[in-house]
Amino acid sequence: MEENLRKWFKEEDWVRIDTQGNIAGSCGSNKKGKKTQRCLPRKKAQSLSKAERKATARKKTASKKQFVKNTKKAKVSLKKENMDLKSIILKTLEKEGGAAGLKALTKASKTSKKDLEQKLAKMSGVKQHQDGDYISTPLTEASKQIFEMLTEKLCKKGKAYVARRKAAGEKHGAYLMGRAVKVCKGQMSGTKKKKKTNEDSLYELKNIIRQTLEEKKKGKCKPSKGKRFAKRVNGKCRSFGQAGKAKKGGDRIRPGTAKAHAYCARSAKIKKCKNPPCANALSRKKWKCQGSRSVTEATWTD
């Protein structure tokens, strides 16, 4: 990059602009002890009006800082034309995430495919990967590990994984190749989780039947003191529902009533337990709660 800037400085013929907006001579030719003045390429300085040159020069001299930005109209940027081929390729490889195809590189460098292929073969710091993409050769330890992963020969599973990911729209890069190597080493499967089959559902059904038979052997659960109902959950008895009758007599649980609505509204705010069905959920079923309301048997869907 430093070499490019030196070339740019020599080729463009930079000139010094005084505070009146005049071209006062070559850049760096002002006397010692005087404030440094604004420098611009000759072509750029000539393309600006005297007032525009004056504005950017005064902005420079008014500031105490060493580096002061140009005005919008006097802004100067290093064009791709002034950059050498190697720096353009390395910059495009950085943008593409460390790896890029020949199409992307020809677009950036504005050269033909044949010429570029010949130049890339001789170029240091750039290598062609086995999949066809070009990658920049790493310098640091971390990038060396990535490079080893990229250049490592993939197994059939790894290659299949890369093909699947590319088909899904993922770009070829270091992260994809790293995962492919992990697939080859058995550190990750590289396939989607299988959906439940009929065999899995049959296995689950057998477990449920086995649990119910075990519960029958153990006998019915007795509700604890002050509780009306009891149910076995994961081999343990879970008591729920308040024992006793209503004040006026009759069943305490009366779905569809004002008392039932009040209970459903309260119980809806209670958090779920770790091992469902919770005591709260079981008692809500008895009250036929649906959200914060209690419904009658005809409309209940919980």
C-alpha positions in Angstrom: 0.0 0.0 0.0 2.9 2.4 0.8 4.4 1.7 -2.6 1.1 2.5 -4.3 0.9 5.8 -2.4 4.5 6.8 -3.5 3.7 6.0 -7.1 0.4 7.9 -6.9 2.2 10.9 -5.4 4.8 11.0 -8.2 2.4 10.3 -11.1 -0.3 12.8 -10.1 2.1 15.8 -9.6 0.8 17.2 -6.3 0.7 20.9 -5.8 0.4 23.3 -2.9 -2.7 25.6 -2.5 -2.4 28.9 -0.5 -5.2 30.4 1.6 -6.3 32.7 -1.4 -7.0 29.6 -3.5 -4.0 30.0 -5.8 -1.6 27.1 -6.9 1.5 28.2 -5.1 4.0 25.6 -6.3 4.9 21.9 -5.7 3.7 20.2 -2.5 6.1 20.6 0.5 7.8 23.7 -1.0 6.6 26.2 1.6 9.2 27.9 3.9 10.1 26.5 7.3 8.2 27.9 10.3 5.1 28.5 8.2 1.9 26.5 8.6 1.6 23.5 6.3 -0.8 24.2 3.4 -3.2 22.0 1.6 -1.8 19.7 -1.2 -3.9 18.4 -4.1 -3.1 16.6 -7.4 -2.6 19.2 -10.2 -5.5 17.9 -12.3 -7.8 18.0 -9.3 -6.7 21.5 -8.3 -7.3 22.7 -11.9 -10.7 21.2 -12.0 -11.8 23.2 -8.9 -12.8 26.9 -8.9 -10.7 29.4 -7.0 -13.3 29.6 -4.3 -13.4 25.8 -3.8 -9.6 25.7 -3.6 -9.7 28.6 -1.1 -12.3 26.7 1.1 -10.3 23.5 1.4 -6.9 25.4 2.0 -8.4 27.5 4.8 -10.0 24.5 6.4 -6.5 23.0 6.6 -4.7 26.1 8.0 -7.5 26.9 10.5 -7.2 23.5 12.3 -4.5 22.6 14.8 -4.6 19.0 13.8 -2.0 17.4 11.5 -4.4 15.5 9.3 -7.5 17.5 8.2 -10.1 16.1 5.8 -10.8 17.8 2.5 -14.0 19.5 1.6 -16.6 17.4 -0.2 -15.7 18.9 -3.6 -12.0 18.7 -3.1 -12.0 15.1 -1.9 -9.3 12.9 -3.4 -9.4 9.0 -3.4 -6.9 6.4 -4.6 -8.5 4.8 -7.6 -8.3 1.1 -8.5 -6.4 2.1 -11.7 -3.5 3.4 -9.5 -3.4 0.2 -7.5 -1.3 -2.8 -8.7 -2.9 -6.1 -9.6 -1.8 -8.0 -6.5 -3.3 -5.4 -4.1 -6.6 -5.5 -6.1 -6.8 -9.3 -5.9 -5.9 -9.4 -2.2 -8.5 -6.7 -1.4 -11.2 -8.7 -3.3 -10.3 -11.9 -1.5 -10.7 -10.1 1.8 -14.2 -8.9 0.8 -15.2 -12.4 -0.3 -14.1 -13.9 3.0 -10.7 -15.3 2.1 -11.8 -17.2 -1.1 -13.1 -16.0 -4.5 -13.7 -17.4 -7.9 -12.1 -16.4 -11.2 -15.2 -14.4 -12.3 -15.1 -12.1 -9.2 -11.3 -11.5 -9.6 -11.6 -10.7 -13.4 -14.4 -8.2 -12.6 -12.3 -6.5 -9.9 -9.1 -6.4 -11.9 -10.7 -5.7 -15.3 -8.5 -8.1 -17.2 -9.2 -11.1 -19.4 -9.4 -14.6 -17.8 -6.4 -16.0 -19.7 -4.1 -13.1 -18.7 -5.3 -13.3 -15.1 -4.8 -17.0 -14.8 -1.2 -16.7 -16.0 -0.5 -13.8 -13.6 -2.1 -15.6 -10.7 0.0 -18.8 -11.3 3.2 -16.7 -10.9 1.8 -14.4 -8.1 3.1 -14.9 -4.5 0.6 -14.8 -1.7 -2.3 -16.3 -3.8 -2.9 -19.9 -4.4 -5.6 -21.9 -6.2 -7.7 -24.3 -4.0 -8.5 -27.9 -5.1 -12.2 -26.7 -5.7 -11.1 -24.0 -8.2 -11.4 -20.9 -6.0 -8.4 -18.7 -5.3 -7.3 -18.0 -1.7 -4.7 -15.8 -0.1 -1.9 -17.7 1.6 -2.0 -17.2 5.4 0.6 -15.5 7.5 -0.6 -15.8 11.1 -0.9 -19.0 13.1 -4.7 -18.8 13.1 -4.9 -18.3 9.3 -2.4 -21.2 8.9 -4.8 -23.5 10.6 -7.6 -22.3 8.3 -5.3 -22.9 5.3 -4.6 -26.4 6.4 -8.3 -27.1 6.8 -8.9 -25.7 3.3 -6.1 -27.6 1.6 -6.8 -30.9 3.5 -8.2 -33.6 1.3 -11.9 -34.1 2.1 -13.5 -37.5 2.5 -16.7 -38.5 0.6 -18.9 -37.4 3.5 -17.2 -34.0 3.6 -17.5 -33.4 -0.1 -21.2 -34.4 0.0 -21.7 -31.9 2.9 -20.0 -29.1 0.9 -22.2 -29.9 -2.1 -25.4 -29.8 0.0 -24.5 -26.5 1.6 -23.6 -24.9 -1.8 -26.9 -26.2 -3.2 -28.6 -24.5 -0.2 -27.0 -21.2 -1.2 -24.0 -21.0 1.1 -20.8 -19.4 -0.4 -17.6 -21.4 -0.5 -15.2 -20.2 2.2 -13.0 -21.1 5.2 -16.0 -21.7 7.6 -17.7 -24.1 5.2 -14.5 -26.1 4.6 -13.8 -26.1 8.4 -17.1 -27.8 9.0 -16.5 -30.2 6.2 -13.3 -31.3 7.8 -15.2 -31.8 11.1 -17.7 -34.0 9.2 -14.7 -36.1 8.0 -13.3 -36.4 11.5 -16.7 -37.4 13.0 -16.9 -34.3 15.2 -20.3 -33.3 13.6 -22.8 -35.3 11.6 -23.5 -32.9 8.8 -27.0 -34.2 8.3 -30.4 -33.0 9.4 -32.0 -34.7 12.4 -34.3 -37.5 11.3 -38.0 -37.3 11.6 -39.8 -39.7 14.0 -40.6 -43.0 12.3 -43.4 -45.5 13.0 -40.8 -47.5 15.0 -40.0 -44.5 17.3 -43.7 -43.9 17.9 -44.2 -47.6 18.7 -41.3 -47.5 21.1 -42.9 -44.5 22.9 -46.2 -46.3 23.1 -44.6 -49.3 24.7 -43.0 -47.1 27.3 -46.4 -45.6 28.2 -48.0 -49.0 28.5 -45.1 -50.2 30.7 -45.5 -47.2 32.9 -49.2 -47.7 33.3 -48.7 -51.4 34.2 -46.1 -50.4 36.8 -48.6 -47.8 38.3 -51.3 -50.6 38.5 -48.9 -52.8 40.4 -48.0 -50.1 42.9 -51.7 -49.3 43.4 -53.8 -46.2 43.4 -52.3 -42.9 44.7 -53.9 -41.5 47.9 -54.3 -37.7 48.1 -52.3 -35.9 50.8 -54.0 -34.1 53.7 -56.3 -31.3 52.5 -56.2 -32.4 48.9 -59.0 -34.1 47.0 -57.3 -35.8 44.0 -54.0 -37.7 43.4 -52.3 -38.8 40.2 -49.0 -40.7 39.6 -46.5 -38.7 37.5 -43.1 -40.3 36.7 -43.6 -42.9 39.4 -44.5 -40.4 42.1 -47.9 -39.4 43.5 -49.0 -35.8 42.8 -51.9 -34.4 44.9 -54.1 -31.6 43.7 -57.5 -29.9 44.2 -58.8 -28.6 47.6 -60.7 -31.2 49.7 -64.1 -30.6 51.2 -67.4 -29.1 50.0 -68.7 -25.6 49.2 -70.0 -23.3 51.9 -73.6 -23.8 50.8 -73.1 -27.5 50.3 -72.5 -29.4 47.1 -69.4 -29.9 45.0 -66.6 -27.3 45.4 -65.7 -27.6 41.7 -68.4 -25.9 39.6 -67.1 -25.0 36.1 -68.7 -22.1 34.3 -69.5 -20.1 37.5 -68.1 -16.7 38.7 -65.9 -18.6 41.2 -64.5 -20.8 38.5 -63.7 -17.8 36.3 -61.8 -16.2 39.2 -59.8 -19.4 39.8 -58.9 -19.8 36.1 -57.7 -16.2 35.9 -55.5 -16.7 39.0 -54.1 -20.0 38.0 -53.3 -18.9 34.4 -50.6 -16.6 35.9 -48.8 -19.5 37.7 -45.6 -20.7 35.9 -45.3 -24.3 34.7 -43.3 -26.8 36.7 -40.3 -28.7 35.5 -42.0 -32.1 35.4 -45.4 -31.8 33.8 -48.3 -32.4 34.3 -48.2 -29.9 37.2 -50.6 -29.9 40.1 -51.9 -26.5 38.8 -52.5 -28.0 35.3 -54.3 -31.0 36.7 -56.6 -28.8 38.9 -57.3 -26.5 35.9 -58.5 -29.5 33.9 -61.0 -30.3 36.7 -62.2 -26.6 36.7 -62.3 -26.9 32.8 -60.2 -23.7 32.4 -59.6 -22.4 29.0 -57.2 -19.4 29.3 -58.5 -17.1 32.1 -62.1 -18.4 31.7 -63.9 -21.6 32.8 -66.2 -23.2 30.3 -69.0 -25.8 30.5 -68.5 -29.4 29.4 -70.1 -28.8 26.0 -67.6 -26.1 24.9 -64.5 -27.2 26.9 -61.5 -28.0 24.6 -58.4 -27.9 26.9 
